[in-house]
Amino acid sequence: MGIGDRHQKKDVEAALKRAEAAGLKVTHDKNRHNWGLVLCCPCNDYVRISCTPRNTGDEAKKIDAFIKEHRACA
């Protein structure tokens, strides 16, 4: 992720950094309702990240669950 590609919610940004540290690819989509994606390149699976999640804790948990599920792939 670039410098200007940070998520505005601290919980979600921390989870995105954990995803990058685990070897997953984080992409930022500037023109959509979704903030971006967390991609697992070996298995081509992904999870969408919301720009304005209703509950930031739940959004972070969703990212952490994806990391846990795909840790062996990355």
Beta strands, then each sheet from edge to edge (+ up, - down):
strand 1: 25-28
strand 2: 34-40
strand 3: 45-50
sheet 1: 1+ 2- 3+
end
